[in-house]
Amino acid sequence: MPEPVTIILNGERRPVAAGSSVAAALLTMGVAARRSVSGEERSAVCGMGICEECRVMVDGRAGVRGCLVTCRDGMEVRTNG
């Protein structure tokens, strides 16, 4: 089994399984990707980029669909969840 990688999630270093998507890592940690305009927690629904519920900021780029991005060591992820 590959060694985990470390992402920086909302300023905190967190180990995640190598090869996992950002959305899968967030779901595994129980972290919402974002909040809706009415304040509801939102996370990945489709897992293939269509629903856009897993949008996060990755390395300073906003609106990234987390289900389409593989975690890599040192990646910075910010949620608004």
C-alpha positions in Angstrom: 0.0 0.0 0.0 1.4 3.4 -0.9 2.4 5.9 1.8 -0.1 8.6 2.5 0.4 12.1 1.2 -0.1 15.2 3.2 -2.4 18.0 2.1 -2.9 21.3 3.9 -6.6 21.6 4.6 -7.8 25.0 5.8 -4.3 25.6 7.1 -3.9 22.3 8.9 -1.6 19.5 7.6 -3.7 16.3 7.1 -2.6 12.9 5.9 -4.7 11.4 3.1 -4.5 8.1 1.1 -2.3 8.4 -1.9 -4.3 8.4 -5.1 -7.5 9.7 -3.6 -9.4 12.6 -5.0 -9.8 15.8 -3.0 -13.5 15.1 -2.7 -12.9 11.5 -1.4 -10.4 12.8 1.1 -12.9 15.4 2.4 -15.6 12.8 2.7 -13.3 10.4 4.5 -12.5 13.2 7.0 -16.1 14.3 7.4 -15.4 17.8 6.1 -18.0 19.6 3.9 -16.6 21.1 0.7 -18.7 24.2 0.9 -21.9 25.7 2.2 -24.9 26.6 0.0 -26.2 30.2 0.0 -28.7 29.1 2.7 -26.0 27.7 4.9 -26.4 23.9 4.2 -23.2 21.8 4.1 -22.5 20.5 0.6 -20.2 17.7 -0.5 -19.6 15.5 -3.6 -22.8 13.9 -4.9 -21.9 12.5 -8.4 -18.2 12.0 -8.0 -17.5 12.8 -11.7 -17.7 16.6 -12.0 -21.3 17.2 -13.1 -23.0 18.2 -9.8 -20.3 20.7 -8.8 -21.1 20.3 -5.1 -17.5 19.5 -4.3 -16.1 22.9 -5.4 -13.1 24.0 -3.3 -10.0 26.2 -3.6 -6.9 24.3 -4.6 -3.5 26.0 -4.5 -5.2 29.4 -4.7 -7.6 28.5 -7.6 -11.2 28.9 -6.6 -14.1 26.8 -7.9 -12.1 23.6 -8.5 -14.2 20.4 -8.6 -12.5 18.3 -5.9 -13.7 15.0 -7.4 -11.6 15.6 -10.5 -8.3 16.4 -8.7 -6.0 13.8 -7.2 -4.4 14.8 -3.8 -0.7 15.4 -4.0 1.9 16.1 -1.3 1.8 19.7 -0.1 -1.4 20.6 -2.0 -3.3 23.5 -0.3 -7.1 22.9 -0.1 -9.5 25.5 1.3 -13.2 24.8 1.8 -15.9 27.2 2.7 -17.8 24.4 4.6 
